[in-house]
Amino acid sequence: MADWTDLTYAVVDVEGNGQQPPDLVELAVVPITGGVIGEPVSWLVRPAEPIKYYATRIHGLRNQDVADAPEFAAIEVEVARALGTAVLVAHNAHVDLDVLGRKFGDGWQRPEVFDTLKLARRLVPGQDSYRLGALVEYFKLTEELPEGLTPHRATYDALVTARLFVELATRARSLEELRGDPPGGGEGETPSLF
């Protein structure tokens, strides 16, 4: 049986502009190597369309905050390098991956993905809510976070998602169990995004 710490992970969180489909305004990536959470890297991104007021109410980013930020094309190589790992992790992953898929285009090969929302539902049944904020509170994941981080900003959300993933992965007895493979190793399913 493989251990989850044998793989390298990139925990990702994106914040959008509130348009349909949403465009990227902030992105953070937190590496996990050997089971240890690394330093986050983040980018502000100038979207093609303005940030809607209700998106600002969620994450606090205004159009003037990203007016001088680069467009995604200018940071695409850096982001690809940060994500260039064996496995991606995100909470409610399809949202983040849909945005990244649109930004990277058809050439992006999506790696294996662990969705902490689905993992929490499977590994910690019976919770009243599986929203990231509720799980952060349940597992007390905000202790000793860097100063100035706030919920719904990409770096905060990526860091607490990384902590949540480590908590959930530690509860799984093996990488196979984390993936949801049936006992005995047969043909299991890879974590599904949908």
Secondary structure, DSSP 8 states (H G I E B T S, - for coil): ---GGGSEEEEEEEEE-S-SS--EEEEEEEEEETTEE---EEEE---SS---HHHHHHH---HHHHTTS--HHHHHHHHHHHH-SSEEEETTHHHHHHHHHHHH-TT----EEEEHHHHHHHHSTT-S--SHHHHHHHHTTTTT--TT--TTSHHHHHHHHHHHHHHHHHHSSSHHHHHT--TTS-S-------
